[in-house]
Amino acid sequence: MVTLVVATTCDPASINPAKALLAMPGWQPGPTLEGGIRSFKNGGSLRLLEQEKFIIEEDDLDLRWEAATGETVVEVIFLSRHAAVSNRPALTIHPIGVPHLKDGDVLPQGGKPGWAAPPCPRMGPWLLLLKKIAESHNLLPEFEITLEATHHGPVTTKPTMFIEIGSTEDYWGRQDAARVVAQLVWEGLGLGEGAAIGTWSSATEKKKVLLGIGGGHYVPRHMDIIMKDGTWVGHLISGYSLPMEDPGQLKEKTTTDSIGGTWKQAIKVAFDATKAAFPGGEILAHLDHKSFKGWQKNAITDFLGQQGIKVGKPADFH
């Protein structure tokens, strides 16, 4: 049962945290995967892969590792850079997938149409840990600590998350940010002095898992709840991943079935992947109400009801 941490040599925001992680005690060289992907082993449960291609270009690394080694992969953590128009320095965590795309659509950043990886259950607890570690390294308030909505590839089948340093070249190479990310992985996986953080168990007392629906890329309404309550986090489907065709003059007569677009597919795929990542969990959809027009909110609420997906208010996640 191993955790794969994946880095690429072509991105300083990826390879620098990997190097900082490899500077920690206990590493040994591991096997090389086809395509020249090097690996390093630490104890019985941590494996670090170093690839040459862009981070989103190597699909199925979890299955390829299992086939090559016979070890069972339980989660995949990718280290990467984050680019944003704002240029704001940021440390981000997010699930991956393109659940709204359909066959024939262009895949701007990898993945496959109508797919989302199971979201890594550590995301919510690690976001709080990331904030704490960043603070101890004096990176706050310079760096924003935030989740991002579900987006891009590569294809994986095991619970997955990205940890990113942003948002411009000046910050991608920052060694202090790289050390923070390395410490997050080290402490979060329980390789430091404490126990691992964010390990999901169906026996856990807090069973509620937030499935975010709507809002912008940095999911502010969902973030409010997660930062306050340390809630378990599933997929976060922003407005741009919920294509809904405006029914125009027919709004009064619209039904869930009459509104075109792949929004229903996106919700269903995201829910199913979240459910798979949190066996025994209670998945609650949390809507960013203000981000939707009335007809959109009604259609989404109706569809969630049809699917048997419960809707949670902020107070329900305490």
N, C-alpha and C positions, 0 to 999 in steps of 0.2 A: 504494500500500500504506500505509494509514493506521491509526493507533490512535485510537479514539474514547474520550474521557473525558467522562462524563455527570454533570451536577450539576443539582439543582433549587433554585429560589429559595425554596421553602417549607420548607427545612430548613437551619438554621445549620451543622450538621455536614457538609453537602454544599456549600453555596454559599461558606462561608468558605475551605475548602481550594481551591475553584475560583478565588476571588479572589486567594488567595496564589499560585496557579499563574500566573494572568494578570498578576501583578506581575513575573514573570520576563521576560527580554528576548525579543523576536522575534515578538510576537503581532500579527496583523492581523485585522480583522473578516472573517467568512466569510458564506456564504449563510444565509438563514432558511428552516428547514423548515416544512412545513404544520403548523398548530397553534401557530405563533408561537414555534417553538424556535430560539433564536439560536445562532449558531456563531462560533467564533474559530479561526484557523489559525496554526500555528507551524511554519515550514519545510515540507518536503515530506511529513512523516509524522505530525504530531500535530494533532488536531482536538478542540476542547472544545465540548460542547453544553450550553446552559442551558435547562431546561424549567421550566414553572410548576407542572405537576402533581406528585403524589407520585412518587417515584423508580420505584416498581413499576408505574406505570400506563401508561407509554408503551412498547408492544410494538414489536418489529421495528425499532428505531432503526438497527441495522446495515444492514438491507436498504433502509430508507427513505433513509439517507444515500447508499448506492450508487446508488439510482435517481435521486436528486436531483443528484448530482455526477459520477457515472461513476467515482468513486474506489473502490478495493477496500479494504474494512475487514478488517484482520487480527485485531483483538482489541478488546474493549469493557471499559472500567474504569469502574464506577459508584462515586461518592462518596456516602456516606450516614451517617445516624446509626444507632446500635445501642442497642436498649432491652433491659434485663435486670432480672429481679426482684432480683438481688443489689445493684444500684446501683453496682457496682464500676467505677471508671474503666477503660476498656479501649480498645485500638486493635486492630481485628480485620480479618481477610481471609478470604473464603470463596467457594466456587463456588456456582452457583445452579441451582435445579431443584426440581420436586416429583414425582420419579419414581415415588413410591408411590401417588399419587392416581389415581383412575379416573374415567371419564366420569360426570358427575352429582354428583361430590363437590364440596363447597364449596371454593373457592380463597381461603383467608384472606388471602393476600398475593401475588396475581398468579400469572403463569405459566400453563401449561395442563396438564391431567392427563397423567401418564405421560411428562413431558418433563423433560430436563435439558440445559442448554447445555453445549457442550464447556468443560471447566475451563481457565482461562488458565494455561499452563505457568509463568508468572512467579511464581505464588503461593508456592511453597516458597522459592526464592531471595529473593523480596521480603520474606517474613516475617523472615528473618535480617537483611536490610538495614533493615527497619522497626525492629527492636530496636536496631540500631546507631545509627540516626538519632535515635530516641526517647531513647536514653542520652545522646547528645551535646547534646540540648535539655533534659536534666535531668528528663525525664518518668518515669524509672524510679527507684524501684519503685512510684511512685504509680499509674501506668497498667500494666495487664496487657497483654502482647502475645500474641495468640493467634489461631489459626485457629478457624473455626466450621464446623459441619457444613453440607452442602448444604441450602439451603432457599430459598424464595420465588422470585418473578419479578423483572423482566419477561422476556418471551420474547425470546431472541436465538438466532442460529444460529452465531455466531462465538465463539471462545474468550473467556470472560467471567469477571470476578471483581468482587466488591464489596470496597471498603476503607471501614471504618466507625469512627466515633468514638462511644464509649459512656461511661456507660450511662444518664445522666439529663440533664435540661435544663442543669444546672450545667456539665456537661462538653461537651455538644454545641456550645456557643458558645465554647469555649476557643480563643483565637487561637494559643497555642503548639502545641496539638494539630493545628490546621489547617495551621500551617506545616510540621509534621513530615510530614503526609500529602502536602502539595504537594512537599516535597523528595523524598519517596519516589518519586513519579511522575516528577519531573524527572530525578533520578539514575538511577532504574530504567530509564527509557527511553533513557538515554545522552545526555541533553541537557546534563548538567553537564560535568565535565572527563573523566570516565571513559567506558568503553564501556557499552552497555546490559547489563542484568543479567537473567538468566532467559530468554534467547532460546533456544527449543528448536530443535535441529537433529537430524535422524536420524543425522547423522555424529558426534554427541556420544559421548564415551567412556562416561559414566554413562548407561545406557539404562533403568535400573529406575525404574518409576513406581509410587508407592503409591496403591492404591485402598482407602480406609479403610472397614471394615464393622463396625458396632456401636459401642457406647459412648454417652456423653452428648453434649450439644450442642457442648461445647468440646473434644471428641475427645482427651482427655489421653493415652491410650496411643499414638495415632498421632502426637501432638505430640512425645512423647518421642523418637521416631525422627527426625522432621523437623528438630527443633531441633539434634539431635546431628550428623546427617549431611548436612544441606542437601539432602535427597532431593527429587526431583521429586514433585509432589503432584497427584493426580487428584481424583475425587469422594470425598467423605467422607460416607458414609451412616450416620447415627446410628440407634440402636435405634428411635426413634419413626418413622423412615421405612422400617422393615422390619416391617410388620404381619403377624404370624404367629398363626393361630388355634390355641389350645392344644388338642391332641388328647385331653386328659383321660386317661381310663382306657386308651386305646388306645396309649399311648406306646411300649410294647414293639414294637408292630407298625407303627409309623408309617413311611411312606416320604416322600421329598421330595414326591411327587405328592399325598399325602393331607393335607398341611398347607395349609390355606386361607390366604387373605390375599394381599396384593399384593407380598410380599417378593421373590419371584422376578423379577417385573417391575421392581422398584426396582433390584435388583442388575444385571440385564441392561441396562437403560437407562443406568445409571451407568457400567458397563463400556464399552458401545459409545461413549458420549460421551467418555470418557477416552481410548479408543483413537483416536478421531477427532482429539483435541487433540494427541496425541503420536505422529505417524506414525513407524513404525520403533521405537517404544519397547517395552519389555517390561513389561507391566502385571501387577503382583503384588498380589493381595488381601491385606490385613493385617487380621486379625480381632482385636477386643478380646474375647479369650476370656472374661474374667471377667464380661463384661456379659451373657453368654448362659447360659440353662439348657442342660443336656446335650442334650436333644432338639432344641433350636434350633440348637446348634452342629453337631450331626451332620447335620441337614437342610441347613444352609447349606454345609457342607463337601462334602456329596454333590452339591448343585446346582452348586457351583463346578466340581467334577470333571466333571460332565455337560457343562458349558458350555466345558470346556477352559481355564478360568481358573486360573492357577497361584496357590498360596498361599505367601506369604513370611513367614518369621520375622524378628524384628528384625535379626539378624546378616546376613540376605540383602540388606539395603539399604545396607550399607557401601560 
